């Protein structure tokens, strides 16, 4: 059983259910839920704001390095895979 994400539940206005999930997660992780989330504690839903984003955000300074490195690594994987397949085909076609 995987419960719904507390963040999603809060975004849907189900803060009571989100608190139950958080308390359950605390109990499963060996923490006392009454200490971490005392009875009567409420989650403030007003602070959650939707951030709009687009593909160009990937190339802003915050993400640029990791995105370009990831693209390079996956391009390398593609070339190595293609090269390996070509090499195997040539080796077995000569037999």
SEVO-40712 format. One line per 8 residues: number of its first residue (from 0); their letters; for each residue x, y, z of N, C-alpha, C. Coordinates in steps of 0.02 Angstrom, whole numbers, plus 50000, padded with zeros to 5 digits. Layout:
<nodes>
NUM> A> X Y Z X Y Z X Y Z; ... .
</nodes>
This chain:
<nodes>
0> XXXXXXXX> 50042 49941 50000 50000 50000 50000 50044 50062 50000; 50036 50105 49951 50072 50168 49948 50021 50224 49955; 50026 50264 50008 49977 50317 50018 49989 50374 49968; 49938 50415 49961 49945 50474 49919 49997 50521 49948; 50028 50560 49906 50078 50608 49928 50044 50662 49970; 50073 50678 50029 50044 50732 50070 50041 50798 50032; 50090 50811 49991 50090 50873 49952 50030 50875 49905; 50016 50819 49871 49959 50817 49826 49894 50824 49865 .
8> XXXXXXXX> 49890 50790 49921 49829 50794 49961 49816 50866 49984; 49869 50901 50003 49861 50971 50024 49839 51014 49965; 49867 51001 49907 49847 51040 49848 49774 51028 49829; 49747 50971 49850 49677 50955 49836 49631 50976 49893; 49659 51009 49944 49620 51033 50001 49605 50979 50053; 49643 50925 50053 49631 50870 50100 49687 50869 50153; 49692 50923 50191 49747 50929 50239 49741 50879 50297; 49680 50861 50317 49672 50812 50370 49700 50744 50349 .
16> XXXXXXXX> 49685 50725 50288 49710 50661 50262 49786 50663 50253; 49812 50722 50233 49885 50729 50227 49919 50721 50295; 49888 50747 50347 49916 50741 50414 49917 50667 50436; 49865 50630 50418 49863 50558 50434 49920 50522 50400; 49933 50538 50337 49987 50507 50299 50055 50524 50331; 50064 50587 50351 50127 50607 50382 50137 50572 50449; 50084 50566 50488 50089 50532 50552 50105 50457 50542; 50074 50427 50492 50087 50357 50476 50160 50347 50455 .
24> XXXXXXXX> 50186 50393 50413 50255 50389 50390 50303 50397 50449; 50288 50441 50495 50330 50450 50553 50332 50386 50595; 50275 50354 50604 50271 50292 50642 50311 50237 50608; 50305 50231 50541 50341 50180 50504 50417 50191 50506; 50438 50253 50514 50510 50269 50516 50538 50270 50586; 50499 50245 50634 50524 50237 50702 50521 50301 50744; 50483 50350 50722 50476 50412 50760 50408 50413 50794; 50403 50452 50846 50340 50459 50881 50299 50513 50845 .
32> XXXXXXXX> 50243 50493 50814 50203 50542 50776 50174 50596 50821; 50163 50581 50885 50135 50632 50930 50186 50687 50944; 50250 50671 50940 50302 50721 50950 50313 50761 50886; 50316 50726 50830 50329 50760 50766 50269 50801 50742; 50210 50773 50749 50148 50805 50727 50097 50802 50783; 50100 50847 50832 50055 50843 50890 49982 50850 50869; 49938 50821 50910 49867 50826 50897 49846 50900 50894; 49805 50916 50847 49782 50984 50839 49825 51025 50792 .
40> XXXXXXXX> 49882 50998 50770 49925 51033 50723 49891 51032 50655; 49891 51090 50622 49859 51094 50556 49911 51116 50505; 49899 51096 50443 49943 51114 50388 49914 51175 50354; 49956 51226 50346 49934 51288 50313 49937 51279 50238; 49881 51279 50206 49877 51268 50134 49888 51331 50093; 49885 51389 50125 49889 51452 50088 49958 51466 50061; 50010 51436 50091 50078 51452 50069 50099 51415 50006; 50062 51364 49988 50080 51326 49928 50059 51365 49866 .
48> XXXXXXXX> 50107 51381 49824 50093 51418 49763 50116 51375 49704; 50079 51381 49651 50097 51346 49590 50152 51386 49555; 50206 51352 49537 50258 51384 49498 50251 51362 49426; 50246 51410 49382 50243 51391 49311 50314 51384 49286; 50323 51338 49241 50389 51326 49213 50382 51304 49140; 50437 51308 49105 50438 51285 49036 50505 51252 49022; 50516 51230 48962 50577 51194 48944 50639 51239 48950; 50632 51303 48938 50690 51348 48942 50717 51354 49013 .
56> XXXXXXXX> 50677 51338 49063 50700 51339 49132 50757 51289 49144; 50761 51237 49102 50814 51188 49110 50883 51217 49094; 50884 51272 49057 50948 51302 49037 50965 51365 49077; 50927 51377 49129 50945 51432 49175 51004 51409 49218; 51042 51454 49245 51103 51435 49282 51092 51381 49335; 51034 51380 49366 51022 51331 49419 51026 51259 49393; 51002 51246 49333 50998 51178 49306 51045 51165 49248; 51076 51217 49220 51113 51210 49157 51166 51155 49160 .
64> XXXXXXXX> 51208 51155 49212 51263 51107 49216 51238 51035 49217; 51190 51021 49261 51166 50952 49267 51129 50929 49203; 51093 50975 49171 51057 50956 49110 51106 50941 49054; 51156 50984 49045 51204 50972 48992 51247 50909 49004; 51266 50898 49067 51303 50837 49083 51261 50774 49070; 51198 50777 49090 51153 50720 49079 51143 50707 49004; 51134 50760 48966 51126 50752 48893 51189 50721 48863; 51247 50743 48886 51310 50716 48860 51318 50642 48877 .
72> XXXXXXXX> 51301 50625 48939 51307 50555 48960 51261 50511 48919; 51199 50532 48910 51152 50490 48872 51170 50486 48798; 51200 50540 48772 51224 50537 48703 51281 50486 48698; 51325 50487 48747 51380 50438 48749 51354 50367 48754; 51304 50356 48796 51273 50290 48801 51246 50267 48733; 51214 50313 48698 51185 50297 48633 51238 50276 48583; 51292 50315 48579 51347 50299 48533 51380 50233 48552; 51391 50221 48615 51423 50158 48636 51377 50098 48622 .
80> XXXXXXXX> 51314 50106 48634 51267 50051 48620 51267 50036 48544; 51260 50089 48504 51259 50080 48432 51324 50048 48408; 51380 50072 48435 51445 50044 48415 51452 49971 48435; 51427 49953 48493 51430 49884 48516 51388 49839 48470; 51329 49860 48453 51286 49821 48409 51319 49813 48340; 51347 49867 48313 51380 49863 48248 51439 49815 48251; 51478 49818 48305 51536 49774 48312 51515 49701 48316; 51464 49686 48355 51440 49617 48361 51414 49591 48294 .
88> XXXXXXX> 51379 49632 48257 51353 49611 48192 51411 49596 48145; 51462 49639 48144 51519 49627 48099 51558 49565 48119; 51567 49554 48183 51605 49495 48206 51568 49431 48186; 51503 49428 48198 51466 49366 48183 51449 49359 48109; 51450 49413 48071 51436 49406 48000 51497 49380 47962; 51557 49386 47991 51617 49361 47959 51629 49287 47973; 51592 49258 48019 51602 49188 48037 51572 49142 47987 .
</nodes>
